[in-house]
Amino acid sequence: MTKLFEPAQAGDIALANRIVMAPLTRNRSPGAIPNNLNATYYEQRATAGLIVTEGTPISQQGQGYADVPGLYKAEAIAGWKTVTDSVHKAGGKIVAQIWHVGRVSHTSLQPHGGQPVAPSPIKANSKTYIINDDGTGSFADTSEPRELGLAELPIILEDYRTGARAAIDAGFDGVEIHAANGYLIDQFLKSGTNHRTDSYGGSIENRARFLLEVVDTVAKEIGAGRTGIRLSPVTPANDIFEAEPQPLFDYVVSQLGSRGLAFIHVIEGATGGPRDFKQGDKPFDYDALKAAYAHAGGKGLWIANNGYDRDSAIAAVDSGKADAIAFGKAFISNPDLVRRLEENAALNEPNQPTFYGGGAAGYTDYPALG
């Protein structure tokens, strides 16, 4: 029997198997408030060893897409409680992916129609999802950001703290800090988006400072054993770039190794694209990254992500390359993905036009086996 279907421990969180549902933005929470349809969607997928929710903004400033659920309103916390109760009743475990998008936003989503914020005032060549005046949803170019002042960073750290606490109050088993895919923390990390000359820019140590401060803030509030983090060393998502990702991320994980986190969730290659994608001159060495984490004392569950199928997932976990595997699109169309993988059954094909926005169609109506 392969290890993929065996139990695992992610810090304080016990997993029934090593199949993780990756975070998937679905834009079905109007007003940033989770609803009963969201609860049904997550409950259907509760056989995953661990569910990581769709990105969940910690503040209105941190929101970059319309109709994604938040963690900064009392109504949203109550809505999430319905979701977590449903997942737990079905025997699952679920963590909230806490999120600040930084520059990947639009003025229509920001407080008082203001500019999105970023480490440096560099516009992202990417799109976001907004609600038009006629009530329809559409993709739009991101807005020009402004540079964050030093005095604003403690305010955002406090938003991370209160967001993590709100997640626990809503019944989540923990949180995943979203530090990937070109959003705020990743914008501080990568040299293409961070042109600062103060203590948060320039050297690797300076660019990693904000990430480590977020991790320490969240772990102090809810416990390191309930805190995980998502990283994407080379993805170009949301117009993000780093010429020398290996030393940057080797440093990051070496710092995380001593912090007792529940898990490290790594996107290999380009998010939703080629696994062998590289930035800079050399291919990225994910085995070396994992080794750097272990060498620094890291014992958190190592979750690999991006383009895995049944055979490659089994091989990665059995060989020790990863402790668990996260699946994204396969969970959209297969609520019973764990059973299908166990039985080597055929998978439902996803209905791509229904990925973002809408109702039950393409969300909760995919059939399970039998």
C-alpha positions in Angstrom: 0.0 0.0 0.0 1.3 3.4 -0.9 1.9 6.0 1.8 -0.3 8.5 -0.1 -3.4 7.0 1.5 -1.9 6.7 5.0 -2.5 9.1 7.9 -0.1 12.0 8.5 0.5 14.7 11.1 0.8 18.4 10.1 1.9 20.0 13.4 -1.1 19.9 15.6 -3.4 18.7 12.8 -4.0 15.0 12.2 -4.7 14.1 8.6 -6.5 10.9 7.6 -4.5 10.7 4.4 -1.8 12.7 2.5 -4.1 14.1 -0.2 -4.5 17.9 0.2 -7.2 20.0 -1.5 -5.3 23.1 -2.8 -6.8 26.6 -2.5 -9.1 27.3 -5.4 -10.6 30.8 -5.9 -14.3 30.3 -7.0 -15.9 33.7 -6.5 -19.1 32.5 -5.0 -19.3 34.5 -1.7 -21.1 37.8 -2.5 -20.2 40.5 0.0 -17.2 38.5 1.1 -19.4 36.4 3.3 -19.4 32.5 3.0 -22.8 31.0 2.5 -24.6 27.6 2.6 -23.5 26.8 -1.0 -19.9 27.2 0.1 -20.5 24.9 3.0 -21.9 22.2 0.7 -18.9 22.5 -1.7 -16.4 22.0 1.1 -18.3 19.3 2.8 -18.5 17.3 -0.4 -14.6 17.3 -0.4 -14.1 16.5 3.2 -12.4 13.1 2.5 -9.3 15.1 1.6 -6.7 14.7 4.3 -6.6 18.5 4.5 -8.6 21.2 2.8 -7.0 24.5 2.3 -9.7 27.1 1.5 -9.7 29.5 -1.3 -7.7 32.7 -0.6 -9.4 34.6 2.2 -8.5 38.3 2.6 -7.6 39.5 6.1 -8.9 43.0 5.3 -10.7 45.0 2.6 -7.3 46.4 1.6 -6.1 42.8 1.1 -9.0 41.9 -1.3 -8.2 41.7 -4.9 -11.1 39.8 -6.4 -14.9 40.3 -6.1 -17.1 37.7 -4.3 -14.2 35.9 -2.5 -14.9 35.2 1.2 -13.1 37.3 3.8 -12.2 37.1 7.5 -12.7 40.7 8.4 -16.4 40.9 9.1 -18.4 39.3 11.9 -20.9 38.0 9.3 -18.0 36.3 7.4 -16.7 34.6 10.5 -20.2 33.3 11.2 -20.5 32.1 7.6 -17.1 30.3 7.8 -18.4 28.6 11.0 -21.1 27.0 9.0 -18.5 25.8 6.6 -16.1 24.4 9.2 -18.9 22.7 11.1 -20.0 21.0 7.9 -16.5 19.8 7.1 -15.9 18.6 10.6 -19.2 16.7 10.8 -18.1 14.9 7.6 -14.8 13.9 9.3 -12.5 16.4 7.5 -9.9 18.9 8.5 -9.8 22.4 7.0 -7.5 25.4 7.3 -8.1 29.0 6.0 -5.7 30.4 3.5 -5.1 33.9 4.8 -4.4 36.4 2.1 -3.3 39.9 1.2 -3.1 40.5 -2.5 -1.0 43.7 -2.4 -0.9 45.2 -5.9 -3.1 42.6 -7.5 -6.3 44.5 -7.0 -8.6 47.2 -8.4 -9.7 50.5 -7.0 -13.3 49.4 -7.1 -12.4 46.7 -4.4 -10.3 49.0 -2.2 -11.5 51.0 0.8 -12.9 54.4 -0.5 -11.8 53.5 -4.0 -8.1 54.0 -3.1 -5.1 52.6 -4.8 -3.9 49.0 -4.0 -0.7 48.8 -2.0 2.7 47.2 -2.7 6.3 47.1 -1.6 7.1 49.4 -4.6 4.8 51.4 -6.9 5.1 48.9 -9.9 1.9 48.0 -11.7 1.2 44.3 -12.2 0.6 43.2 -15.8 -2.3 41.0 -14.7 -6.0 40.8 -14.3 -8.4 40.8 -11.5 -12.2 40.0 -11.2 -14.7 42.7 -10.5 -18.4 43.3 -10.4 -19.6 45.8 -13.0 -22.3 48.4 -12.5 -24.9 46.1 -14.1 -24.1 43.4 -11.6 -22.2 41.1 -14.1 -18.7 39.9 -13.3 -15.7 40.4 -15.6 -11.9 40.4 -15.6 -10.2 43.8 -15.5 -6.6 45.1 -15.5 -5.2 45.6 -12.1 -4.9 49.3 -10.9 -1.7 51.3 -10.3 -0.4 50.6 -6.8 1.2 52.9 -4.3 4.2 52.1 -2.1 3.6 51.1 1.4 5.2 53.3 4.1 7.2 51.7 6.9 4.5 52.9 9.4 1.9 50.9 7.5 3.6 47.5 7.9 2.7 47.0 11.6 -0.9 47.7 10.6 -0.9 44.9 8.1 0.8 42.6 10.5 -2.0 43.3 12.9 -4.5 42.4 10.2 -2.7 39.1 9.8 -2.9 38.5 13.5 -6.6 39.3 13.7 -7.3 37.3 10.5 -5.6 34.2 12.0 -7.5 34.7 15.3 -10.8 35.1 13.3 -10.0 31.8 11.5 -9.7 29.9 14.8 -12.8 31.6 16.1 -14.6 30.4 13.0 -13.6 26.8 13.8 -10.7 26.3 11.4 -8.0 23.7 12.3 -5.4 26.2 11.4 -4.3 28.7 8.7 -2.1 28.7 5.6 -0.3 32.0 5.1 -0.5 32.8 1.4 3.1 33.8 0.4 2.9 32.7 -3.2 1.7 33.6 -6.7 2.7 37.2 -6.8 0.6 38.5 -3.9 1.8 40.8 -1.2 4.3 38.6 0.7 5.7 37.3 -2.6 6.0 40.9 -3.8 8.3 41.7 -0.9 10.3 38.6 -1.6 10.9 39.0 -5.3 13.4 41.5 -6.7 11.2 42.2 -9.7 8.6 43.8 -7.5 10.6 45.0 -4.5 12.8 48.0 -5.3 12.9 49.4 -1.8 16.1 50.8 -0.3 15.0 50.5 3.4 15.2 47.5 5.7 12.6 45.6 3.7 14.5 45.8 0.3 17.8 45.0 -1.3 19.3 41.9 0.3 17.7 38.5 0.6 17.5 39.0 4.3 15.7 42.3 4.0 13.3 41.1 1.3 12.4 38.0 3.5 11.8 40.2 6.6 8.1 40.8 6.0 7.4 37.1 5.4 9.1 36.1 8.6 7.3 38.9 10.6 4.0 37.6 9.3 4.9 34.0 10.2 6.0 35.0 13.7 2.9 37.2 14.2 0.5 34.4 13.2 2.3 31.7 15.0 2.4 33.7 18.2 -1.4 34.2 18.0 -2.6 30.7 17.1 0.4 28.5 17.6 3.1 27.3 15.2 1.5 23.9 15.1 -1.6 25.3 13.4 0.3 27.6 11.0 1.4 26.6 7.5 2.7 28.6 4.6 2.5 28.5 0.8 5.5 29.3 -1.4 6.0 29.5 -5.2 9.7 29.9 -5.9 9.6 30.4 -9.7 6.0 30.9 -10.8 5.4 34.0 -13.0 1.8 34.3 -11.8 0.6 37.9 -11.5 3.7 39.3 -13.3 6.2 38.2 -10.5 9.9 37.7 -11.2 13.0 36.7 -9.4 16.4 36.2 -11.2 17.9 34.2 -8.4 15.2 32.2 -6.7 17.3 29.3 -5.3 19.4 31.3 -2.8 16.3 33.4 -1.9 14.1 30.4 -1.1 16.8 28.3 0.4 17.2 31.2 2.9 13.5 31.4 3.5 13.0 27.8 4.3 16.2 27.7 6.5 14.6 30.5 8.6 11.2 28.6 8.7 12.9 25.4 9.8 13.4 26.6 13.4 9.8 27.9 13.7 7.9 24.6 14.2 5.4 25.2 11.5 2.7 22.6 10.7 3.4 22.5 7.0 5.3 24.0 4.0 3.2 24.0 0.8 5.4 24.4 -2.3 4.2 25.1 -5.8 6.7 23.5 -8.2 7.1 25.3 -11.5 4.5 27.7 -12.9 1.2 27.7 -11.1 -1.2 25.7 -13.2 1.5 25.4 -15.9 4.8 23.6 -16.6 6.5 22.0 -13.7 9.9 22.5 -15.2 9.4 26.3 -15.6 12.4 28.3 -14.4 13.3 31.9 -13.6 16.9 32.9 -13.9 19.7 30.9 -15.4 19.3 27.5 -13.6 16.5 25.0 -13.1 15.1 25.2 -9.5 16.2 22.3 -7.2 13.2 21.4 -5.1 15.0 18.5 -3.5 17.7 20.9 -2.3 15.0 23.2 -1.0 13.4 20.5 1.1 16.9 19.5 2.3 17.7 23.1 3.4 14.5 23.1 5.4 15.3 19.7 7.1 18.9 20.8 7.8 17.5 23.8 9.6 15.4 21.6 11.9 12.2 21.8 9.9 9.7 19.0 10.7 6.5 20.3 9.2 4.6 18.3 6.6 6.2 19.0 3.1 3.3 19.4 0.6 4.2 19.4 -3.1 1.8 21.0 -5.6 1.3 21.5 -9.3 0.4 19.0 -12.0 0.6 15.8 -10.0 -1.5 12.8 -11.1 -2.1 9.6 -9.3 1.2 7.9 -10.4 3.4 10.9 -9.8 1.8 11.6 -6.4 2.3 8.0 -5.2 5.9 8.1 -6.4 6.7 11.4 -4.7 5.3 10.4 -1.3 6.7 6.8 -1.4 10.2 8.1 -2.3 10.1 10.8 0.4 10.3 13.7 -2.1 7.1 15.0 -0.4 5.1 14.1 2.6 1.8 15.0 0.9 0.5 16.1 -2.4 -2.0 19.0 -3.1 -4.4 18.7 -6.0 -6.3 21.7 -7.4 -8.4 21.4 -10.5 -9.0 17.7 -9.9 -10.9 18.6 -6.7 -13.1 21.0 -8.6 -14.7 18.3 -10.6 -14.2 15.3 -8.3 -15.6 15.8 -4.8 -14.6 12.2 -4.1 -11.1 12.6 -5.5 -9.6 10.5 -2.7 -11.8 7.5 -3.4 -11.1 7.9 -7.2 -7.4 7.9 -6.6 -7.5 4.9 -4.3 -9.6 2.9 -6.8 -7.7 4.3 -9.8 -11.1 5.3 -11.2 -11.7 7.8 -14.0 -11.9 11.5 -13.2 -14.7 13.9 -14.1 -13.5 16.6 -16.5 -13.9 20.2 -15.1 -16.3 22.7 -16.7 -13.9 25.6 -17.1 -16.4 28.3 -17.9 -17.9 27.8 -14.4 -14.7 28.2 -12.5 -15.2 31.8 -11.4 -18.6 33.1 -10.3 -22.1 31.6 -10.6 -24.0 29.2 -8.5 -24.3 25.5 -8.0 -23.5 24.6 -11.7 -19.9 23.6 -12.0 -19.5 24.0 -8.2 -21.6 21.5 -6.2 -23.2 19.4 -9.0 -20.3 17.2 -10.0 -21.2 13.5 -9.5 -19.5 11.2 -7.1 -18.8 7.6 -7.9 -21.9 5.5 -7.8 
